[in-house]
Amino acid sequence: MSEKVSKDVKVHMKETQTIMELSQIIQSYDSEIILKKVVQGSVHEANLKSFLGLINLRLQEGDEIEVTCIGPDATQALEEVETFLQP
């Protein structure tokens, strides 16, 4: 049975962190992890497991994003993403 959880998160990453590191960390989760960001009224969405999608999302310090996780380990995946983005 798949679980779906969502949370709004503000991006705060250390200078040494990259979104690609986060993408590698969450590869072990079975859940799909979607990041959604609104830019000038347009919604941009990317799968966190997709490097190309992340590059196109262009996350920056202070961005407000919605993180949605869907799958058997969705809650744990969401916690991992939140912990990484809010050190």
Backbone atoms as SQL, in Angstrom:
CREATE TABLE atoms (id INTEGER PRIMARY KEY, chain TEXT, resi INTEGER, resn TEXT, atom TEXT, x REAL, y REAL, z REAL);
INSERT INTO atoms VALUES
  (1, 'A', 1, 'MET', 'N', 0.838, -1.180, 0.000),
  (2, 'A', 1, 'MET', 'CA', 0.000, 0.000, 0.000),
  (3, 'A', 1, 'MET', 'C', 0.884, 1.245, 0.000),
  (4, 'A', 2, 'SER', 'N', 0.642, 2.130, -0.924),
  (5, 'A', 2, 'SER', 'CA', 1.446, 3.343, -1.034),
  (6, 'A', 2, 'SER', 'C', 0.909, 4.435, -0.122),
  (7, 'A', 3, 'GLU', 'N', 1.832, 5.139, 0.441),
  (8, 'A', 3, 'GLU', 'CA', 1.521, 6.254, 1.314),
  (9, 'A', 3, 'GLU', 'C', 1.901, 7.532, 0.566),
  (10, 'A', 4, 'LYS', 'N', 1.171, 8.624, 0.828),
  (11, 'A', 4, 'LYS', 'CA', 1.509, 9.906, 0.207),
  (12, 'A', 4, 'LYS', 'C', 1.583, 10.959, 1.303),
  (13, 'A', 5, 'VAL', 'N', 2.723, 11.641, 1.368),
  (14, 'A', 5, 'VAL', 'CA', 2.910, 12.719, 2.332),
  (15, 'A', 5, 'VAL', 'C', 3.499, 13.922, 1.616),
  (16, 'A', 6, 'SER', 'N', 3.105, 15.113, 2.068),
  (17, 'A', 6, 'SER', 'CA', 3.615, 16.357, 1.479),
  (18, 'A', 6, 'SER', 'C', 3.939, 17.345, 2.582),
  (19, 'A', 7, 'LYS', 'N', 4.888, 18.210, 2.299),
  (20, 'A', 7, 'LYS', 'CA', 5.244, 19.239, 3.271),
  (21, 'A', 7, 'LYS', 'C', 5.913, 20.390, 2.531),
  (22, 'A', 8, 'ASP', 'N', 5.603, 21.622, 2.964),
  (23, 'A', 8, 'ASP', 'CA', 6.292, 22.796, 2.437),
  (24, 'A', 8, 'ASP', 'C', 7.585, 22.967, 3.220),
  (25, 'A', 9, 'VAL', 'N', 8.677, 23.165, 2.496),
  (26, 'A', 9, 'VAL', 'CA', 10.002, 23.254, 3.109),
  (27, 'A', 9, 'VAL', 'C', 10.734, 24.455, 2.524),
  (28, 'A', 10, 'LYS', 'N', 11.447, 25.179, 3.364),
  (29, 'A', 10, 'LYS', 'CA', 12.292, 26.276, 2.900),
  (30, 'A', 10, 'LYS', 'C', 13.713, 25.726, 2.744),
  (31, 'A', 11, 'VAL', 'N', 14.333, 26.013, 1.628),
  (32, 'A', 11, 'VAL', 'CA', 15.661, 25.486, 1.327),
  (33, 'A', 11, 'VAL', 'C', 16.729, 26.270, 2.094),
  (34, 'A', 12, 'HIS', 'N', 17.468, 25.557, 2.930),
  (35, 'A', 12, 'HIS', 'CA', 18.618, 26.107, 3.648),
  (36, 'A', 12, 'HIS', 'C', 19.719, 25.066, 3.579),
  (37, 'A', 13, 'MET', 'N', 20.643, 25.242, 2.673),
  (38, 'A', 13, 'MET', 'CA', 21.725, 24.272, 2.536),
  (39, 'A', 13, 'MET', 'C', 23.052, 24.923, 2.894),
  (40, 'A', 14, 'LYS', 'N', 23.926, 24.108, 3.475),
  (41, 'A', 14, 'LYS', 'CA', 25.280, 24.580, 3.763),
  (42, 'A', 14, 'LYS', 'C', 25.997, 24.783, 2.437),
  (43, 'A', 15, 'GLU', 'N', 27.022, 25.630, 2.440),
  (44, 'A', 15, 'GLU', 'CA', 27.759, 25.902, 1.201),
  (45, 'A', 15, 'GLU', 'C', 28.369, 24.639, 0.612),
  (46, 'A', 16, 'THR', 'N', 28.667, 23.660, 1.469),
  (47, 'A', 16, 'THR', 'CA', 29.310, 22.436, 1.000),
  (48, 'A', 16, 'THR', 'C', 28.310, 21.419, 0.459),
  (49, 'A', 17, 'GLN', 'N', 27.004, 21.667, 0.635),
  (50, 'A', 17, 'GLN', 'CA', 25.985, 20.725, 0.177),
  (51, 'A', 17, 'GLN', 'C', 25.536, 21.046, -1.246),
  (52, 'A', 18, 'THR', 'N', 25.178, 20.004, -1.972),
  (53, 'A', 18, 'THR', 'CA', 24.581, 20.193, -3.296),
  (54, 'A', 18, 'THR', 'C', 23.318, 19.346, -3.382),
  (55, 'A', 19, 'ILE', 'N', 22.404, 19.765, -4.226),
  (56, 'A', 19, 'ILE', 'CA', 21.164, 19.014, -4.416),
  (57, 'A', 19, 'ILE', 'C', 21.466, 17.639, -5.019),
  (58, 'A', 20, 'MET', 'N', 22.568, 17.511, -5.747),
  (59, 'A', 20, 'MET', 'CA', 22.950, 16.215, -6.313),
  (60, 'A', 20, 'MET', 'C', 23.303, 15.231, -5.195),
  (61, 'A', 21, 'GLU', 'N', 23.901, 15.726, -4.112),
  (62, 'A', 21, 'GLU', 'CA', 24.188, 14.863, -2.964),
  (63, 'A', 21, 'GLU', 'C', 22.885, 14.303, -2.397),
  (64, 'A', 22, 'LEU', 'N', 21.896, 15.165, -2.260),
  (65, 'A', 22, 'LEU', 'CA', 20.605, 14.724, -1.753),
  (66, 'A', 22, 'LEU', 'C', 20.004, 13.677, -2.676),
  (67, 'A', 23, 'SER', 'N', 20.103, 13.891, -3.958),
  (68, 'A', 23, 'SER', 'CA', 19.572, 12.936, -4.926),
  (69, 'A', 23, 'SER', 'C', 20.219, 11.565, -4.747),
  (70, 'A', 24, 'GLN', 'N', 21.519, 11.549, -4.487),
  (71, 'A', 24, 'GLN', 'CA', 22.213, 10.275, -4.278),
  (72, 'A', 24, 'GLN', 'C', 21.789, 9.616, -2.967),
  (73, 'A', 25, 'ILE', 'N', 21.597, 10.419, -1.924),
  (74, 'A', 25, 'ILE', 'CA', 21.201, 9.900, -0.614),
  (75, 'A', 25, 'ILE', 'C', 19.845, 9.204, -0.688),
  (76, 'A', 26, 'ILE', 'N', 18.906, 9.778, -1.429),
  (77, 'A', 26, 'ILE', 'CA', 17.549, 9.235, -1.428),
  (78, 'A', 26, 'ILE', 'C', 17.343, 8.108, -2.450),
  (79, 'A', 27, 'GLN', 'N', 18.364, 7.749, -3.196),
  (80, 'A', 27, 'GLN', 'CA', 18.219, 6.667, -4.177),
  (81, 'A', 27, 'GLN', 'C', 17.807, 5.345, -3.519),
  (82, 'A', 28, 'SER', 'N', 18.128, 5.169, -2.244),
  (83, 'A', 28, 'SER', 'CA', 17.805, 3.912, -1.560),
  (84, 'A', 28, 'SER', 'C', 16.320, 3.805, -1.194),
  (85, 'A', 29, 'TYR', 'N', 15.587, 4.905, -1.289),
  (86, 'A', 29, 'TYR', 'CA', 14.158, 4.869, -0.974),
  (87, 'A', 29, 'TYR', 'C', 13.363, 4.374, -2.172),
  (88, 'A', 30, 'ASP', 'N', 12.296, 3.613, -1.893),
  (89, 'A', 30, 'ASP', 'CA', 11.431, 3.114, -2.960),
  (90, 'A', 30, 'ASP', 'C', 10.435, 4.168, -3.422),
  (91, 'A', 31, 'SER', 'N', 10.157, 5.142, -2.582),
  (92, 'A', 31, 'SER', 'CA', 9.156, 6.170, -2.891),
  (93, 'A', 31, 'SER', 'C', 9.616, 7.114, -3.994),
  (94, 'A', 32, 'GLU', 'N', 8.629, 7.640, -4.719),
  (95, 'A', 32, 'GLU', 'CA', 8.882, 8.722, -5.649),
  (96, 'A', 32, 'GLU', 'C', 8.930, 10.001, -4.823),
  (97, 'A', 33, 'ILE', 'N', 9.871, 10.869, -5.107),
  (98, 'A', 33, 'ILE', 'CA', 10.019, 12.110, -4.347),
  (99, 'A', 33, 'ILE', 'C', 9.982, 13.263, -5.341),
  (100, 'A', 34, 'ILE', 'N', 8.941, 14.072, -5.225),
  (101, 'A', 34, 'ILE', 'CA', 8.714, 15.159, -6.168),
  (102, 'A', 34, 'ILE', 'C', 8.918, 16.498, -5.462),
  (103, 'A', 35, 'LEU', 'N', 9.703, 17.361, -6.078),
  (104, 'A', 35, 'LEU', 'CA', 9.890, 18.717, -5.573),
  (105, 'A', 35, 'LEU', 'C', 9.127, 19.665, -6.483),
  (106, 'A', 36, 'LYS', 'N', 8.375, 20.584, -5.879),
  (107, 'A', 36, 'LYS', 'CA', 7.571, 21.529, -6.648),
  (108, 'A', 36, 'LYS', 'C', 7.927, 22.937, -6.187),
  (109, 'A', 37, 'LYS', 'N', 8.162, 23.823, -7.146),
  (110, 'A', 37, 'LYS', 'CA', 8.555, 25.196, -6.857),
  (111, 'A', 37, 'LYS', 'C', 7.780, 26.119, -7.799),
  (112, 'A', 38, 'VAL', 'N', 7.291, 27.237, -7.272),
  (113, 'A', 38, 'VAL', 'CA', 6.575, 28.216, -8.090),
  (114, 'A', 38, 'VAL', 'C', 7.543, 29.347, -8.429),
  (115, 'A', 39, 'VAL', 'N', 7.690, 29.603, -9.723),
  (116, 'A', 39, 'VAL', 'CA', 8.569, 30.668, -10.202),
  (117, 'A', 39, 'VAL', 'C', 7.737, 31.601, -11.080),
  (118, 'A', 40, 'GLN', 'N', 7.583, 32.825, -10.652),
  (119, 'A', 40, 'GLN', 'CA', 6.825, 33.840, -11.382),
  (120, 'A', 40, 'GLN', 'C', 5.462, 33.312, -11.838),
  (121, 'A', 41, 'GLY', 'N', 4.773, 32.635, -10.921),
  (122, 'A', 41, 'GLY', 'CA', 3.439, 32.141, -11.211),
  (123, 'A', 41, 'GLY', 'C', 3.376, 30.807, -11.924),
  (124, 'A', 42, 'SER', 'N', 4.510, 30.281, -12.362),
  (125, 'A', 42, 'SER', 'CA', 4.540, 28.981, -13.036),
  (126, 'A', 42, 'SER', 'C', 5.053, 27.910, -12.077),
  (127, 'A', 43, 'VAL', 'N', 4.412, 26.753, -12.094),
  (128, 'A', 43, 'VAL', 'CA', 4.829, 25.647, -11.240),
  (129, 'A', 43, 'VAL', 'C', 5.882, 24.816, -11.964),
  (130, 'A', 44, 'HIS', 'N', 7.028, 24.648, -11.303),
  (131, 'A', 44, 'HIS', 'CA', 8.094, 23.793, -11.820),
  (132, 'A', 44, 'HIS', 'C', 8.176, 22.575, -10.914),
  (133, 'A', 45, 'GLU', 'N', 8.227, 21.393, -11.519),
  (134, 'A', 45, 'GLU', 'CA', 8.196, 20.159, -10.761),
  (135, 'A', 45, 'GLU', 'C', 9.322, 19.248, -11.239),
  (136, 'A', 46, 'ALA', 'N', 9.957, 18.537, -10.292),
  (137, 'A', 46, 'ALA', 'CA', 11.033, 17.621, -10.669),
  (138, 'A', 46, 'ALA', 'C', 11.044, 16.427, -9.737),
  (139, 'A', 47, 'ASN', 'N', 11.360, 15.281, -10.298),
  (140, 'A', 47, 'ASN', 'CA', 11.567, 14.072, -9.511),
  (141, 'A', 47, 'ASN', 'C', 12.969, 14.165, -8.916),
  (142, 'A', 48, 'LEU', 'N', 13.089, 14.031, -7.601),
  (143, 'A', 48, 'LEU', 'CA', 14.377, 14.180, -6.932),
  (144, 'A', 48, 'LEU', 'C', 15.390, 13.122, -7.376),
  (145, 'A', 49, 'LYS', 'N', 14.909, 12.034, -7.925),
  (146, 'A', 49, 'LYS', 'CA', 15.824, 10.979, -8.382),
  (147, 'A', 49, 'LYS', 'C', 16.323, 11.236, -9.808),
  (148, 'A', 50, 'SER', 'N', 15.875, 12.313, -10.421),
  (149, 'A', 50, 'SER', 'CA', 16.273, 12.657, -11.790),
  (150, 'A', 50, 'SER', 'C', 17.241, 13.835, -11.777),
  (151, 'A', 51, 'PHE', 'N', 18.483, 13.583, -12.170),
  (152, 'A', 51, 'PHE', 'CA', 19.488, 14.646, -12.188),
  (153, 'A', 51, 'PHE', 'C', 19.073, 15.780, -13.124),
  (154, 'A', 52, 'LEU', 'N', 18.569, 15.442, -14.297),
  (155, 'A', 52, 'LEU', 'CA', 18.171, 16.454, -15.267),
  (156, 'A', 52, 'LEU', 'C', 17.032, 17.310, -14.720),
  (157, 'A', 53, 'GLY', 'N', 16.066, 16.676, -14.084),
  (158, 'A', 53, 'GLY', 'CA', 14.963, 17.421, -13.492),
  (159, 'A', 53, 'GLY', 'C', 15.435, 18.392, -12.428),
  (160, 'A', 54, 'LEU', 'N', 16.394, 17.972, -11.624),
  (161, 'A', 54, 'LEU', 'CA', 16.927, 18.833, -10.565),
  (162, 'A', 54, 'LEU', 'C', 17.676, 20.023, -11.133),
  (163, 'A', 55, 'ILE', 'N', 18.418, 19.798, -12.191),
  (164, 'A', 55, 'ILE', 'CA', 19.149, 20.894, -12.821),
  (165, 'A', 55, 'ILE', 'C', 18.162, 21.940, -13.328),
  (166, 'A', 56, 'ASN', 'N', 17.082, 21.487, -13.936),
  (167, 'A', 56, 'ASN', 'CA', 16.069, 22.410, -14.464),
  (168, 'A', 56, 'ASN', 'C', 15.307, 23.142, -13.358),
  (169, 'A', 57, 'LEU', 'N', 15.209, 22.540, -12.180),
  (170, 'A', 57, 'LEU', 'CA', 14.488, 23.166, -11.070),
  (171, 'A', 57, 'LEU', 'C', 15.254, 24.359, -10.495),
  (172, 'A', 58, 'ARG', 'N', 16.572, 24.305, -10.540),
  (173, 'A', 58, 'ARG', 'CA', 17.445, 25.404, -10.079),
  (174, 'A', 58, 'ARG', 'C', 17.107, 25.877, -8.662),
  (175, 'A', 59, 'LEU', 'N', 17.184, 24.966, -7.731),
  (176, 'A', 59, 'LEU', 'CA', 16.934, 25.335, -6.337),
  (177, 'A', 59, 'LEU', 'C', 18.004, 26.279, -5.832),
  (178, 'A', 60, 'GLN', 'N', 17.564, 27.258, -5.055),
  (179, 'A', 60, 'GLN', 'CA', 18.486, 28.236, -4.488),
  (180, 'A', 60, 'GLN', 'C', 18.185, 28.407, -3.008),
  (181, 'A', 61, 'GLU', 'N', 19.153, 28.902, -2.282),
  (182, 'A', 61, 'GLU', 'CA', 18.999, 29.191, -0.863),
  (183, 'A', 61, 'GLU', 'C', 17.776, 30.090, -0.655),
  (184, 'A', 62, 'GLY', 'N', 16.910, 29.687, 0.265),
  (185, 'A', 62, 'GLY', 'CA', 15.732, 30.479, 0.579),
  (186, 'A', 62, 'GLY', 'C', 14.488, 30.135, -0.220),
  (187, 'A', 63, 'ASP', 'N', 14.614, 29.288, -1.244),
  (188, 'A', 63, 'ASP', 'CA', 13.437, 28.889, -2.030),
  (189, 'A', 63, 'ASP', 'C', 12.426, 28.168, -1.151),
  (190, 'A', 64, 'GLU', 'N', 11.157, 28.406, -1.429),
  (191, 'A', 64, 'GLU', 'CA', 10.070, 27.675, -0.782),
  (192, 'A', 64, 'GLU', 'C', 9.638, 26.582, -1.755),
  (193, 'A', 65, 'ILE', 'N', 9.687, 25.331, -1.301),
  (194, 'A', 65, 'ILE', 'CA', 9.294, 24.226, -2.171),
  (195, 'A', 65, 'ILE', 'C', 8.294, 23.327, -1.460),
  (196, 'A', 66, 'GLU', 'N', 7.565, 22.572, -2.251),
  (197, 'A', 66, 'GLU', 'CA', 6.691, 21.535, -1.712),
  (198, 'A', 66, 'GLU', 'C', 7.351, 20.202, -2.024),
  (199, 'A', 67, 'VAL', 'N', 7.517, 19.385, -1.002),
  (200, 'A', 67, 'VAL', 'CA', 8.097, 18.051, -1.173),
  (201, 'A', 67, 'VAL', 'C', 6.962, 17.048, -1.022),
  (202, 'A', 68, 'THR', 'N', 6.771, 16.204, -2.025),
  (203, 'A', 68, 'THR', 'CA', 5.744, 15.164, -1.979),
  (204, 'A', 68, 'THR', 'C', 6.424, 13.817, -2.183),
  (205, 'A', 69, 'CYS', 'N', 6.140, 12.895, -1.288),
  (206, 'A', 69, 'CYS', 'CA', 6.701, 11.544, -1.371),
  (207, 'A', 69, 'CYS', 'C', 5.547, 10.554, -1.472),
  (208, 'A', 70, 'ILE', 'N', 5.667, 9.628, -2.421),
  (209, 'A', 70, 'ILE', 'CA', 4.621, 8.641, -2.647),
  (210, 'A', 70, 'ILE', 'C', 5.277, 7.265, -2.709),
  (211, 'A', 71, 'GLY', 'N', 4.871, 6.388, -1.795),
  (212, 'A', 71, 'GLY', 'CA', 5.422, 5.040, -1.799),
  (213, 'A', 71, 'GLY', 'C', 5.427, 4.440, -0.410),
  (214, 'A', 72, 'PRO', 'N', 5.980, 3.233, -0.298),
  (215, 'A', 72, 'PRO', 'CA', 5.937, 2.497, 0.965),
  (216, 'A', 72, 'PRO', 'C', 6.764, 3.128, 2.085),
  (217, 'A', 73, 'ASP', 'N', 7.771, 3.913, 1.729),
  (218, 'A', 73, 'ASP', 'CA', 8.632, 4.542, 2.743),
  (219, 'A', 73, 'ASP', 'C', 8.579, 6.068, 2.623),
  (220, 'A', 74, 'ALA', 'N', 7.406, 6.581, 2.266),
  (221, 'A', 74, 'ALA', 'CA', 7.237, 8.010, 1.993),
  (222, 'A', 74, 'ALA', 'C', 7.569, 8.889, 3.201),
  (223, 'A', 75, 'THR', 'N', 7.126, 8.497, 4.374),
  (224, 'A', 75, 'THR', 'CA', 7.372, 9.310, 5.562),
  (225, 'A', 75, 'THR', 'C', 8.860, 9.434, 5.850),
  (226, 'A', 76, 'GLN', 'N', 9.577, 8.316, 5.767),
  (227, 'A', 76, 'GLN', 'CA', 11.022, 8.335, 6.010),
  (228, 'A', 76, 'GLN', 'C', 11.747, 9.143, 4.942),
  (229, 'A', 77, 'ALA', 'N', 11.313, 9.022, 3.695),
  (230, 'A', 77, 'ALA', 'CA', 11.935, 9.779, 2.603),
  (231, 'A', 77, 'ALA', 'C', 11.740, 11.276, 2.813),
  (232, 'A', 78, 'LEU', 'N', 10.529, 11.674, 3.212),
  (233, 'A', 78, 'LEU', 'CA', 10.247, 13.086, 3.462),
  (234, 'A', 78, 'LEU', 'C', 11.121, 13.612, 4.600),
  (235, 'A', 79, 'GLU', 'N', 11.272, 12.834, 5.652),
  (236, 'A', 79, 'GLU', 'CA', 12.124, 13.243, 6.776),
  (237, 'A', 79, 'GLU', 'C', 13.566, 13.430, 6.333),
  (238, 'A', 80, 'GLU', 'N', 14.055, 12.543, 5.476),
  (239, 'A', 80, 'GLU', 'CA', 15.431, 12.622, 4.965),
  (240, 'A', 80, 'GLU', 'C', 15.629, 13.898, 4.157),
  (241, 'A', 81, 'VAL', 'N', 14.698, 14.197, 3.281),
  (242, 'A', 81, 'VAL', 'CA', 14.784, 15.415, 2.448),
  (243, 'A', 81, 'VAL', 'C', 14.741, 16.651, 3.329),
  (244, 'A', 82, 'GLU', 'N', 13.815, 16.674, 4.266),
  (245, 'A', 82, 'GLU', 'CA', 13.681, 17.848, 5.151),
  (246, 'A', 82, 'GLU', 'C', 14.940, 18.054, 5.978),
  (247, 'A', 83, 'THR', 'N', 15.509, 16.987, 6.513),
  (248, 'A', 83, 'THR', 'CA', 16.728, 17.077, 7.310),
  (249, 'A', 83, 'THR', 'C', 17.881, 17.636, 6.473),
  (250, 'A', 84, 'PHE', 'N', 17.977, 17.205, 5.231),
  (251, 'A', 84, 'PHE', 'CA', 19.056, 17.667, 4.353),
  (252, 'A', 84, 'PHE', 'C', 18.895, 19.142, 4.001),
  (253, 'A', 85, 'LEU', 'N', 17.675, 19.565, 3.717),
  (254, 'A', 85, 'LEU', 'CA', 17.439, 20.937, 3.269),
  (255, 'A', 85, 'LEU', 'C', 17.363, 21.949, 4.401),
  (256, 'A', 86, 'GLN', 'N', 17.265, 21.483, 5.630),
  (257, 'A', 86, 'GLN', 'CA', 17.171, 22.399, 6.767),
  (258, 'A', 86, 'GLN', 'C', 18.171, 22.006, 7.855),
  (259, 'A', 87, 'PRO', 'N', 19.455, 22.109, 7.585),
  (260, 'A', 87, 'PRO', 'CA', 20.462, 21.682, 8.572),
  (261, 'A', 87, 'PRO', 'C', 20.484, 22.576, 9.807);
